[in-house]
Amino acid sequence: MTTDRHDRPSSGSTTGHPTDPPRPASPAPDPAHGPAARPPRTGIWLIGARGSVATTVVAGWAAITAGLHPPTGMVTETAPFEGSGLPPLTTLVFGGHDTADCPLPKRAETLAAGGVLPHGLPAAVHADLAAADAAIRPGGPQPGDRRTDEELIDAFAADLTAFVADHGLARAVVVNVASTEPAPDGGDRLPPSSLYAAAALRAGCPYVNFTPSTGLHHPALADAAARSGLPYAGRDGKTGQTLLRSVLAPMFRRRALEVRAWSGTNLLGGGDGAALADPAAAAAKNAGKARVLADTLGELPDGDLHIDNVPALGDWKTAWDHVAFEGFLGARMVLQTIWQGCDSALAAPLVLDLARLTSAAHAAGLSGPLPELGFFFKDPDPGAASSLEDQWRALSAFADRLRAGA
């Protein structure tokens, strides 16, 4: 659970061991004082900043703040979160790391051509996309990169610290939205997601893992995370198939209906489809999908979950579930569901929600894991409920807690 901590660290120096807690640095300029007073600004630093999800996040944020589209799908823009001390959307600033070099405006045009973004939106928000793209720094490690883990963490943390200072930010939240990586192989090197997570700790930035990748869950980072005084949240955003499972599984249990088998298939293309064609990456993804069933039903029912790469689908996906269950007097029955949607459009509002909630938690002096944000994750932090309704109650209570301290 989170703990109160009123001596929160600001962005720290970029020297030290990857497991060192952040060191205090000179505070960023305070925009709340002076002739042009304005609310403090909050940074969102996206790992995988030129991918489909990140591009949709920035384009969607720009469209909402310009009044071009409503904040559909954003939980934090609903009534229960009013007055909870969340950073206003107009105060957000974007940057990030990526190994790709396609500029965000061009990436947005590609997504619009595929029907992910509305026609004409990339042109309408071009300036915002270009501003965010200017703040993206090279990620890594790239092929042939000879830098050690320590050197990479230092470089990534320096980018974060500069981002906060250059934009006069009150804080920056690091959100991992990069492609899924395989589980660690037990070697001496940290996986890329954990390098970025270690950099977030070193720079004094709250951290959210929206992917199934290891990130802050690596054992080598456990002590640093505990000593950092920073809030951090979850693993693997819950956007489609698992969202539905977290509603249906409690229904079967509450109605005392025995689930005999639960199988599923995902068809998807785009970057995710290509990444999950790797069996090791698919296994990491499926682990979170299975967890909600095991936690809710008490055990994992028979059945397999397949992920198939279909490049022709682009950024769209189809998820199919087949549930075999037994009712009164042993009657054998079946429930089948089909979910068709765009993962980027489903994920983007949740990324904005999580960044705002984690920023507010940091501002309120909270630290440690945030199981209260389990509503958003397949693999939430320990202590989170498994059913969506129970997770919603915990999230609403968290909003009340933030409101009381705002």
C-alpha positions, 0 to 999 in steps of 0.5 A: 500500500502507499505510505505518506511521505512529506519530504518527497524527493525532487528530480535527482542527480544522475550519478550513483548505483542503479539501486540508489534513491534519488538525490535532491537537486535544485528545484525547478523554476516555480511558475506560480510566482512572478508576473505571468503566474500559472498553475504548475505544469506536469510532465508525462515522459513516455517510454516508446514515445513514437509508438501507436499508443504514445502518439494517440495519447499526445494527439488525443490530449491535444484534441481534448484541450483544444475543444475538438473532441470530448474526453471519452474514455477518461475516467479522471474526467468524470464526476467522482474525480472532481476536486481530487487535486489532479493536474489539469489537462492544460498543464501537461507537457510530453516527452519521452524515449524511443529507439524509432525516429519517425516524427510524431506528426508523421506517425499520427498521419499513418494512424489517421490513414488506418482509422485510428485517429480522426481524419484531419486531426494530425493537421489540426494538432500538428504544433502539439505533436511537433512540440512533444516530438522535440522533447523525445530523446534516443532510447536504448540499448541500440544494436552495437551500443557498448554502454553499461547498464549504469551508463544507460541509466545515467543517460536516461535519468539525465534526459528526465532531469533536463526535461523537468528543468527545461520546461519548469515542471513541478514533476514528471511521471514516467509511463512505459508504453513500449512494445512487450519484451520477453521475460528476463533470461537470468543474465547479468544485464537489466532488460530495457524496461528495467533500465528506464524504470531505474532511471525514473527512480534516479531522477525522482520521477513516479513510474507507471508500467502500462506494459507486461514487461519487467520494468520496476518488478526486477529484483535488482530494483526492489530496494531502490523502489522501496527507498525512493519515496516515490509512488509507482503503479501496476503492470500491463494496462487492462484495455479489452479482453481482460477488462471483459474477463474481470467483469464476467469471471465475478459473475460466474462466481457470484452465481455459483456457476462452475467454469469448466474451461476458458479459452481465448484467441487474439488476432492483432497487427501493428507493432504489438502484433509483431512484438507478440509474435515472439513466443516469450513476449506472448507468454509475458502478455498471457500471464496477466490475462490468466491472472484475473481468472485465477484470482477471481475463480480461485483457480485457473480453469482449463483452456489456452490463450493464443495471440496471432499476428495478422499484419493486415489488421494494423492497429486493430484487434479481435479478441474471442473468448469461449467459456464452458460452464456448468449450471443446475443439475449439471447442465452444460452451457457455453458463453462466447464473446467477441471484442473488436477494437483499436488498442491504441484508442482504448489505451490512450485515455487510461495512460492520461488517467494513470499519469494524472492520478500518479502525479496527484499521489506524488504531490500528496506525499504518497509513496510505494505501490498503488494497488488502488489503481488496480482498476487499470491493470491486468497485473496490479500491485499486491493488495488490489482486488480482482473484480472490476467493481471492487477495483472501482470502489478502491479507485473511488476511495483513492480519489476521496483520499486525494480530495481530502488532502488537496 
